[in-house]
Amino acid sequence: MSGMLERHNAAAPLPLAGRRVAIIGGGVGGLAAAVRLSQQGWRVKVFEREVSRKRVGHSFILAGAGLKALMQLGLGDDAARCGSPLRAYELFAPDGTRLLTTALSSARGIRRKELLDVLEAAVPPGVVELGRAVDGLEYDADGVARAVRFTEGSSHEADLFLAADGIRSPTRAQLFPEARLTDVQVKELVCHVEDRALADLLGPVFRKYQCPQGGRSLGMLPSGDGVIVWFVQLDVGRWPGSIVGAAAIEAIVRREFGAWGGLVGRLLDATDFRESHTWTTADMDPLPALYRRNVALVGDAAHAFLPFTSHGVSAALVDSLALGDCLSAAEGCIETGLAAYSRARGPDIARVVAAGRTLRDRFLYPKRFTDEPAVPLVQ
Ligand SMILES: Cc1cc2nc3c(=O)[nH]c(=O)nc-3n(C[C@H](O)[C@H](O)[C@H](O)COP(=O)(O)OP(=O)(O)OC[C@H]3O[C@@H](n4cnc5c(N)ncnc54)[C@H](O)[C@@H]3O)c2cc1C
């Protein structure tokens, strides 16, 4: 394996079909990459540290770009059966007065588990290995990765390595030690409710209630089968201190939002706060590149966006398509393909990071913005 990249760079190009790719992480990014590269003839392995397909997590918004990517992966029909369409965004004041209604052209609320099931069903059997926690990569003397090493000591060789190991990616830290997540400025508390009557009242709408002074909001959206995922966002500057555990989350949510109008009171009463959790809302300046030699980053490992963008899942899907396309066009040279992938995704990542920061500022300091409120969703 040592020098394999060098040999392919120097010699006549070899087809990439049949070559081996090891993917670290079986989340949306890792599975979508596995779907694409399997379709292109790669010998794919996905190593996921979770030991079961319990698929924790709530739901997310899949924006137009993500749905288009699923269609290009051949999964458009499956995706259309998942979750709930979101036909409009509606903004309300805390007393329940409607401030804005904007049509959404193509967006869905989807449960994380459903999307993971759709993606995994599209990869050949045996590709995904559960309970395989990766400890790191092994490199040869030329800095070319040759194997993933597992925490229990064994290793697996491949030609290409994709790190889809999430927002705190250890692989990213190894490749780009200077990269840092930003300080958290907004706390997000997330929960879901199963209540068909309430979901029917909400309809196919992403609805948000926002304090006019900024820094405090509650959003809700349907994600199919009578499930509503909801979240609150709080300015860390005005609500300092950690909020850990269901009791603490319920206490602050009831204190800060309990008297709000519209559907808020009913939503909170229907909530089992034991399912709630606190979410990190840090983002990251765009990386200088999304690869080193034969190792590439995909999904949250490659970029971190603020939740105001609702774009993390869509971007992970788009990454996987771009990666497959660029490798196909690279005429047998992995490093050329990864460089093209990095160039192709860079501008869009920078655009979404910047858009997320503007949306955050609008949330924190609404009085600085005199135009119409913006939809918290980057297409
Ligand atoms: C448990 C969980 C729940 C989530 N719930 C929500 C939600 O409700 N709403 C929302 O908007 N977003 C949620 N997200 C984030 C969302 O899934 C991602 O932002 C987006 O889908 C991009 O996906 P990703 O594949 O890049 O990263 P992730 O979804 O974070 O997936 C990374 C995967 O890598 C695995 N992994 C990490 N380190 C290793 C290792 N060393 N070895 C092997 N495997 C490893 C993780 O177990 C995980 O499955 C959740 C993420 C996780 C991990």
Ligand as a Chemical Component Dictionary entry (heavy atoms), coordinates in Angstrom:
data_LIG
# 
_chem_comp.id                   LIG 
_chem_comp.type                 NON-POLYMER 
_chem_comp.pdbx_formal_charge   0 
_chem_comp.three_letter_code    LIG 
# 
loop_
_chem_comp_atom.comp_id 
_chem_comp_atom.atom_id 
_chem_comp_atom.alt_atom_id 
_chem_comp_atom.type_symbol 
_chem_comp_atom.charge 
_chem_comp_atom.model_Cartn_x 
_chem_comp_atom.model_Cartn_y 
_chem_comp_atom.model_Cartn_z 
_chem_comp_atom.pdbx_ordinal 
LIG C1  C1  C 0 -26.935 10.800 17.703 1  
LIG C2  C2  C 0 -27.193 11.997 16.823 2  
LIG C3  C3  C 0 -28.444 12.610 16.866 3  
LIG C4  C4  C 0 -28.690 13.724 16.073 4  
LIG N1  N1  N 0 -29.929 14.294 16.104 5  
LIG C5  C5  C 0 -30.188 15.371 15.345 6  
LIG C6  C6  C 0 -31.472 16.007 15.368 7  
LIG O1  O1  O 0 -32.377 15.582 16.064 8  
LIG N2  N2  N 0 -31.652 17.117 14.598 9  
LIG C7  C7  C 0 -30.656 17.600 13.805 10 
LIG O2  O2  O 0 -30.869 18.608 13.113 11 
LIG N3  N3  N 0 -29.449 17.022 13.748 12 
LIG C8  C8  C 0 -29.183 15.920 14.501 13 
LIG N4  N4  N 0 -27.949 15.335 14.443 14 
LIG C9  C9  C 0 -26.922 15.914 13.580 15 
LIG C10 C10 C 0 -27.171 15.601 12.137 16 
LIG O3  O3  O 0 -27.424 14.229 11.973 17 
LIG C11 C11 C 0 -25.955 16.039 11.355 18 
LIG O4  O4  O 0 -25.753 17.427 11.546 19 
LIG C12 C12 C 0 -26.082 15.857 9.868  20 
LIG O5  O5  O 0 -26.919 14.786 9.550  21 
LIG C13 C13 C 0 -24.719 15.589 9.240  22 
LIG O6  O6  O 0 -24.433 14.230 9.468  23 
LIG P1  P1  P 0 -22.987 13.613 9.619  24 
LIG O7  O7  O 0 -23.113 12.219 9.092  25 
LIG O8  O8  O 0 -21.971 14.492 9.048  26 
LIG O9  O9  O 0 -22.703 13.604 11.180 27 
LIG P2  P2  P 0 -23.426 12.805 12.342 28 
LIG O10 O10 O 0 -24.875 12.691 12.106 29 
LIG O11 O11 O 0 -22.971 13.420 13.610 30 
LIG O12 O12 O 0 -22.822 11.324 12.233 31 
LIG C14 C14 C 0 -21.506 10.986 12.634 32 
LIG C15 C15 C 0 -21.471 9.487  12.856 33 
LIG O13 O13 O 0 -20.120 9.108  13.094 34 
LIG C16 C16 C 0 -20.098 8.195  14.161 35 
LIG N5  N5  N 0 -18.760 8.255  14.748 36 
LIG C17 C17 C 0 -18.182 9.316  15.370 37 
LIG N6  N6  N 0 -16.940 9.012  15.757 38 
LIG C18 C18 C 0 -16.721 7.735  15.354 39 
LIG C19 C19 C 0 -15.618 6.852  15.466 40 
LIG N7  N7  N 0 -14.484 7.220  16.083 41 
LIG N8  N8  N 0 -15.718 5.605  14.931 42 
LIG C20 C20 C 0 -16.852 5.208  14.306 43 
LIG N9  N9  N 0 -17.944 6.006  14.190 44 
LIG C21 C21 C 0 -17.874 7.245  14.696 45 
LIG C22 C22 C 0 -21.208 8.681  15.085 46 
LIG O14 O14 O 0 -21.641 7.670  15.955 47 
LIG C23 C23 C 0 -22.276 9.075  14.080 48 
LIG O15 O15 O 0 -23.120 8.002  13.741 49 
LIG C24 C24 C 0 -27.664 14.217 15.229 50 
LIG C25 C25 C 0 -26.414 13.595 15.202 51 
LIG C26 C26 C 0 -26.169 12.488 15.982 52 
LIG C27 C27 C 0 -24.814 11.800 15.927 53 
# 
loop_
_chem_comp_bond.comp_id 
_chem_comp_bond.atom_id_1 
_chem_comp_bond.atom_id_2 
_chem_comp_bond.value_order 
_chem_comp_bond.pdbx_ordinal 
LIG C1  C2  SING 1  
LIG C2  C3  SING 2  
LIG C2  C26 DOUB 3  
LIG C3  C4  DOUB 4  
LIG C4  N1  SING 5  
LIG C4  C24 SING 6  
LIG N1  C5  DOUB 7  
LIG C5  C6  SING 8  
LIG C5  C8  SING 9  
LIG C6  O1  DOUB 10 
LIG C6  N2  SING 11 
LIG N2  C7  SING 12 
LIG C7  O2  DOUB 13 
LIG C7  N3  SING 14 
LIG N3  C8  DOUB 15 
LIG C8  N4  SING 16 
LIG N4  C9  SING 17 
LIG N4  C24 SING 18 
LIG C9  C10 SING 19 
LIG C10 O3  SING 20 
LIG C10 C11 SING 21 
LIG C11 O4  SING 22 
LIG C11 C12 SING 23 
LIG C12 O5  SING 24 
LIG C12 C13 SING 25 
LIG C13 O6  SING 26 
LIG O6  P1  SING 27 
LIG P1  O7  DOUB 28 
LIG P1  O8  SING 29 
LIG P1  O9  SING 30 
LIG O9  P2  SING 31 
LIG P2  O10 DOUB 32 
LIG P2  O11 SING 33 
LIG P2  O12 SING 34 
LIG O12 C14 SING 35 
LIG C14 C15 SING 36 
LIG C15 O13 SING 37 
LIG C15 C23 SING 38 
LIG O13 C16 SING 39 
LIG C16 N5  SING 40 
LIG C16 C22 SING 41 
LIG N5  C17 SING 42 
LIG N5  C21 SING 43 
LIG C17 N6  DOUB 44 
LIG N6  C18 SING 45 
LIG C18 C19 SING 46 
LIG C18 C21 DOUB 47 
LIG C19 N7  SING 48 
LIG C19 N8  DOUB 49 
LIG N8  C20 SING 50 
LIG C20 N9  DOUB 51 
LIG N9  C21 SING 52 
LIG C22 O14 SING 53 
LIG C22 C23 SING 54 
LIG C23 O15 SING 55 
LIG C24 C25 DOUB 56 
LIG C25 C26 SING 57 
LIG C26 C27 SING 58 
# 
